[in-house]
Amino acid sequence: QRQLVESGGGLVQAGGSLTLSCAASALTLSKYVMGWFRQTPGNKREFVASISWSAGSTYYTDSVKGRFTISRDNAKNTLYLQMNSLKPEDTAVYYCAASTFSRPTQNDYATWGQGTQVTVSS
């Protein structure tokens, strides 16, 4: 059974940093475009960042550009999200997801993790 498991969330003060990890099992990460999404209560899940199969291309939502970095280690079957200069508005549950599409929309991600909570205090 294909599975993604996020870790690394927690409570951090504004301006601080966190690194999220997403470990894949029964799923060869190198065959998937990977993405990070986040969701706050009462709101739709939103795109944060994505990375191509070979890590040659990365995409970010405007609000995190210059602060977040998505990366992948296909040998370790793990996806990362380095988050710097965190703001209270970054508070959300963060999810990783995998897609077989080359330029996926959110609906094209078929495998999702269970999420990890990130809370940024002001």
Buried (B, 14 or more C-beta within 10 A) or exposed (E): EEEBBBEBBEEBEEEBEBBBBBBBEEBEBBEBBBBBBBBEEEEEBEBBBBBBBEBEEBBBBEEBEEBBBBBBEBEEBBBBBBBBEBBEEBBBBBBBBBBEEEEBEBEBBEBBBEBBEBBBEE
